[in-house]
Amino acid sequence: MQSKVEFTVALVYEAAIKIREMMHDDIKIEQKTSKSDLVTNVDKQTEVFLVEGINGMYEHQNFLTEEKTVETHGLEDLWIIDPIDGTTNFIYQKKHFSISVAHYNLGKPVFGVVYDVMADNMYVGIVGDGAYLNGQKLAPLDQQQDLDTSVLTGDVYRPDLFRLTPAEMKPKFITHRFLGSGAIEICEVAAGNFQAYVFSKIKAWDIAAAVVLLECVGGTFYLGGQIDTLAMTNDAHVVIAASNPKVRDSLVACL
């Protein structure tokens, strides 16, 4: 098991080097579903690099990837990949974007790797072992903290997220921030820097690796009506990733 984790971390580091090199080239930008839903040639090339690297090391692997550069359909030895989570940040800010690679088997998480490329922060979560940031083990999260003492991240005031108005939501927590990469933001929850991440339309590849870290430190998530269950589909769902069930359930009650 550990050798597969180490291989993935090394592969992600190598992919990040290539991304940093390509950042200085002419980036080709395409619009997918909207002007805020973008993809670049760097996303696609990075995904191909990751898939080819995994297939070159292991036989009979399956993939669920954002850019659909490979088509497989099995749940055994399933790799869920977002080559650049936070593409808009990558294009316009050149920071706050990540590579996200998760390994699941028959619907169960095995490990997840999230790398904040420009901050050089490597997050690794291994089921049965724990979560790590740059090799240092993360501490368990506070299971007694309430929503009213929490700092949130994500698109908290998006009109299609909560049934309450922004004015009604604001007094329920201390404040909120929005980084623009769901994978990084959930890892920040796992590290204890936020208490919850919320977003109205998230897909499996955005969060598959990060929620492994979150659960390794006692966190929990709500996704499309299910608790601590990742939907292995292309569909978008509401996500609430929280430091504990109390914070999660308080936010779910506002949906």
N, C-alpha and C positions, 0 to 999 in steps of 0.2 A: 504493500500500500504506500509506504513512505516514498519509494522510488518513483511512483507515478506522480505523487505530489511534487517531488523535487524536479522531475522532468517538466511538469507544467509550469512551475515557477520560472525555470530557466528559459522555457519557450516564450513565456510572456515577457520576460526581460528582453529577450532578443527581438520580439515584435515591437517593443517600445523604442528600442534603438532605431529601428527602421522608420517608425512613425516620426521620431524627432528629425531624422534626416529628410523625410518627405515633406515636413512642415515648411521647409525652405524652398520647395519646388512650386510649380504652378498647380494649385489644388483645383480639381474639377468638381464643381458642386452641382448636384441635381436635387430637385424638389420631389418629394414623394407624395404625401397626402395633403400637405399644406406648406406655407412658407416657413413654418417653424419645424417642419419634419423634413430634415435634410439628410443627404448621404453624399459622401465624397469618394473619389477614387481611392483614397487612403483607407477608408472603412473597408472597401471591397478587397483591396490588396492585403490588408492585415488579416481579414477573415480567411482568405485563401491560404496565407502563410500558416496560420494556426491550424487549420484543418489538415493541410498537407503534412505539417509536422507531426500531428497526432496520428494520422493514418500511416505515416512512415515508421512510427514506433510501435503501434499496436494494430492488430488485425481485427476486422469485423466490428468496427466502431459505428455508433449512430450519432447523428448530429441534429440539433435544433438551433438554427442560427438566424440572426437578424437579417442579413443581406441575402440569404437563400442561395449561397454559392455552392451548396451541396444539398442533395436530396436523399434523406434516409428516413425510415419510418419506425424503427424499433425503439423500445424503452430500455433494452439491455445495453450496458456500457454507453449511456447517452451523455454526450457533451453538449452543454448549452452555452452558446458563445455570443457575446456582444463585443465586436472588435473595437468599437469606440463608443462608449456610453457617455453622452454629452457632446454629440457632434457639433451642435451650434456653438458650444463653448470652444471646441477645438478650432472651428473656423474663425470665430471673431475674437476670442479672448486668449487663445493659445494656452489655456490652463483649465483646471477643474473638469477634466475628462479622464476616463479610465478604460482599461481593458478588463473585461469580465469573462472568466472561464469557470464553468461549474461541471462537475462530474456527478451524474446520478446513475443509479442502477435499479431498474424495475420500479421507478417512481420514488425511490428513496435517495436522499442526498448522501454523497460520499465525501466530497470536499469541494471547496470553492476558493477561487483566487481572484482578487480584485487589485489592480495596480493603478494607483493615481500617478499617471505618467510624468507630469511636470513637478509634482511635489516629491516624487521618488518614495512614495509610501506603498509598501507591499502588504496587503491584508491576505491572510490565509486562514481558512476555517476547515478543520478536519473533524468529522463526526467521531466521537469517542475519544478525542484527544483535547481539542480546544481551539481557540482563536488566537491569532498572532498578528501583531503589527511590527514589521521589520524585525522579526525574530523574537520579539518580546511578547510573552503570553498576556492576553487581556484578562482583566479581573471580571468576576461575575457582576452582573448588573443589579442595581438596587431594586428589589422586588416589592418594596413598600412605597415607593414614590408615587405621588398622585399627579393627575393632569395639571392641577392648578399650580404646581411647582415645577412644571416642565417647560423646556425650550423645544419648539418643534422646527422641523425643516420640511421643505417641499412646497407645493403650490397650495397652501392652506386656504386661501381665499378665492380659489377658482369657483365660479358659480355652479358648475355641474358636479361638485364634490359633496358638500354638506347641505342638508336641508335648511340649516340655520344661516342667517345672513352674516356677512363679515363682522358687523357690529355686535351680533349676538355671540359669535365665536371668540372674539378678541379677549373678553374677560376670563375665558376658561383656562388660559395658560399664560406664562410669563411673556414670551415673545416668540418670533419665528424668523428663520433665515431660509434662503433658497439658493442652493449652489448650482443646480442644473444638471446633476448627474445622480440618478437614483442609486446607483451602485455605491458611489462614494458616500452619499448621504446616509444610507443604511449602515455602512461600515462605521460612520461617525456615531450613529446610535449605538452600535456594538461597542465602540470605544468609550462610551459614556459622555460624549460631547453634546449630544441631543438626546431627547427622550422618545421622540417619535418622528417618523417620516410619513408623509401622506401625499398621495397623488391620485388623480381621477382615472387616468388611462395608462396603465403600465402593462408591459408584456413580459413573458417568462424570462427572456434573455436579459432584460434590464436588471432583474433582481435575483436570479437563480443562485449566483455565487454569494452575493452579499447576505442573503437570508441564512445561508449555512453558518456564516460567522455569527450572525445575530443569535441563532438558536444555541450555538456553542457556549454563549455567555449568559444564557437564561432569558434571552429576548423571545419575542413572539410576533406573528404577523397574521393579519386578516387580508385575504385576497379573493375578491369576487364572491363573497358569502361563505368562504371556507376559512378555517383556522389552521395555520401551520401546514398548509397543503399547497404545493405549487401546481398550477394548471399547465400541463405539457402541451400547450396549443399556441396558435398564433393570435388568439383573442386578447383584447385589452380589458383590464379590470381595474376597479378601485383597489388600492393597496393602503394599508395602515401597518407599518412596521414599528413596533414599540419595544421599550425596554422591559416591560412587564405586562401581565394581563390586565392590571388595573387601568393603566394608561390606554391600552388597546381598547378595552371595552368602553371606556368613557368616550373615546372618539367614535367608535362604532355606533354608539347611541345617538350621535349627532348626524348620522347619515340619513 
